[in-house]
Amino acid sequence: MIEPLPFFTRFWFAWVCFFRVLFDGVFAARVHGNQLEAPSEPKLPKAAPPAPNEDDALQLLALLQREGRFVDFIEEDVATFSDADIGAAARVVHSGCRKAIREHVKLEPVRDELEGAKVTLPSSAAEVKLTGNVQGKGPYTGTLRHRGWRAVDVKLPTAVAGHDVHILAQAEIEL
């Protein structure tokens, strides 16, 4: 059970509250809305998010290299090759990288509508990038240009102890 405060304590409290309401608009709004609560602790600055774990990204890049020679293709200067040669190489890279992604990442489109369909959004969302003449607040009506992709599940192989994830592809030496 809460003990009632003595008269002079209540009188002093009323006097302090009078001036606080008079000079502190936020406090007055809380009193008016009957949202009084214990004073909150001072807000500490948020800790910086942890640095991303690069091991998983390097492991995926190594898979793309192993299956599709992705890094080799990106690092090659293709300016001197004919379009036919680039197309042939792109088919091999595409096939291998697609295989690696499908084995290790389950993907699904962010939006279910077909590209080119008219869509209406109540407001902007993190999974949607608005382009073109974006003004004001939603709802927005526009044409779906890309359905987007969402990773539903990622299953990367477990790294073997002592494996250096920075080695995406070992150098090969024929003897």
C-alpha positions in Angstrom: 0.0 0.0 0.0 1.3 3.5 -0.9 1.6 5.9 2.1 0.0 9.3 1.5 2.5 12.2 1.4 2.4 14.8 4.2 0.8 18.2 3.5 4.0 20.3 3.2 5.6 17.7 0.9 2.5 17.9 -1.3 2.5 21.7 -1.2 6.2 21.8 -2.2 5.5 19.2 -5.0 2.6 21.2 -6.3 4.8 24.4 -6.3 7.6 22.6 -8.3 5.1 21.1 -10.7 3.4 24.5 -11.3 6.7 26.0 -12.6 7.8 22.9 -14.4 4.4 22.8 -16.3 4.8 26.6 -17.0 8.3 26.4 -18.4 8.6 22.8 -19.7 6.3 22.2 -22.7 7.1 18.5 -23.0 6.4 17.8 -19.3 3.2 19.9 -19.6 2.1 17.8 -22.6 2.8 14.6 -20.7 0.8 15.8 -17.7 -2.1 17.0 -19.9 -2.1 13.6 -21.6 -1.8 11.8 -18.2 1.4 10.1 -19.4 3.5 10.6 -16.3 6.2 8.1 -15.8 9.4 7.9 -14.0 12.2 10.0 -15.6 13.9 7.9 -18.1 17.6 7.3 -17.9 19.7 9.5 -20.1 19.9 8.0 -23.6 23.4 6.7 -24.3 24.6 6.9 -27.9 23.9 3.7 -29.8 26.8 1.4 -30.1 28.1 1.1 -33.6 26.9 -2.0 -35.3 29.4 -4.8 -35.4 31.7 -5.0 -38.4 30.3 -7.4 -41.0 31.7 -10.8 -41.1 33.6 -10.9 -44.4 34.2 -14.7 -44.2 30.7 -15.5 -45.5 31.0 -13.1 -48.4 34.5 -14.5 -49.3 33.1 -18.0 -49.1 30.3 -17.2 -51.5 32.8 -15.5 -53.8 35.0 -18.6 -53.7 31.9 -20.7 -54.6 31.2 -18.5 -57.6 34.8 -18.7 -58.7 34.9 -22.5 -58.3 31.7 -23.2 -60.2 31.7 -20.3 -62.7 35.2 -18.8 -62.8 33.5 -15.5 -61.8 36.6 -13.7 -60.5 38.6 -14.8 -63.6 35.9 -13.3 -65.8 35.6 -10.1 -63.9 39.4 -9.6 -63.7 39.8 -10.3 -67.5 40.1 -7.3 -69.8 37.4 -8.2 -72.3 37.8 -5.0 -74.4 40.1 -6.9 -76.9 37.8 -9.9 -77.3 35.1 -10.2 -79.9 31.4 -10.1 -78.9 31.1 -13.8 -79.8 34.0 -14.7 -77.5 32.6 -12.6 -74.7 29.2 -14.2 -75.2 30.6 -17.7 -75.1 32.5 -16.9 -71.9 29.5 -15.3 -70.4 27.4 -18.4 -71.0 30.0 -20.6 -69.1 30.3 -18.1 -66.2 26.5 -17.7 -66.0 25.8 -21.4 -65.9 28.4 -22.0 -63.2 27.4 -19.1 -61.0 23.7 -19.9 -61.4 24.5 -23.5 -60.2 26.5 -22.2 -57.2 23.7 -19.7 -56.2 20.9 -22.3 -56.6 22.8 -24.8 -54.5 23.5 -22.5 -51.6 21.0 -19.6 -51.6 17.2 -20.0 -51.8 15.8 -16.8 -53.6 12.4 -15.5 -54.0 11.1 -12.3 -55.7 10.3 -9.4 -53.4 7.1 -8.6 -55.4 4.7 -11.2 -56.9 3.4 -9.1 -59.7 4.9 -9.4 -63.2 7.3 -6.7 -64.4 5.4 -4.0 -66.2 2.3 -4.4 -63.9 0.7 -1.3 -62.3 1.2 -1.4 -58.5 0.0 0.8 -55.7 2.0 1.1 -52.4 0.5 2.6 -49.3 3.9 4.1 -48.5 7.5 3.5 -49.3 9.1 0.4 -47.7 12.6 -0.9 -47.3 12.1 -3.6 -49.8 11.0 -1.2 -52.6 13.0 1.5 -54.2 11.0 4.3 -55.7 12.4 5.8 -58.9 11.2 8.6 -61.2 9.2 11.5 -60.0 8.9 10.7 -56.3 7.0 13.5 -54.4 5.2 13.7 -51.1 3.9 10.7 -49.1 2.1 7.6 -50.2 0.1 6.0 -51.5 2.3 5.7 -54.7 1.1 4.2 -57.9 3.6 3.2 -60.5 4.9 0.5 -62.8 6.9 -2.4 -61.5 10.3 -2.3 -63.3 12.1 -5.1 -61.3 10.5 -7.6 -58.9 13.6 -7.6 -56.6 15.1 -10.5 -54.9 15.1 -11.7 -51.3 17.4 -14.4 -49.9 15.1 -16.8 -48.0 17.7 -19.2 -46.9 21.5 -19.4 -47.2 23.4 -22.6 -46.7 27.1 -22.1 -47.0 29.5 -25.0 -46.4 31.2 -25.1 -43.1 34.8 -23.9 -43.4 37.5 -26.5 -42.5 39.7 -25.6 -39.6 42.8 -23.8 -40.9 41.2 -22.8 -44.2 42.1 -19.2 -45.3 38.8 -17.7 -46.6 40.8 -15.0 -48.3 42.1 -17.5 -50.9 39.2 -17.6 -53.3 41.0 -19.9 -55.7 44.3 -21.6 -55.2 47.0 -20.9 -57.8 47.5 -24.0 -60.0 51.0 -25.2 -60.8 51.4 -28.1 -63.3 54.4 -30.3 -62.7 
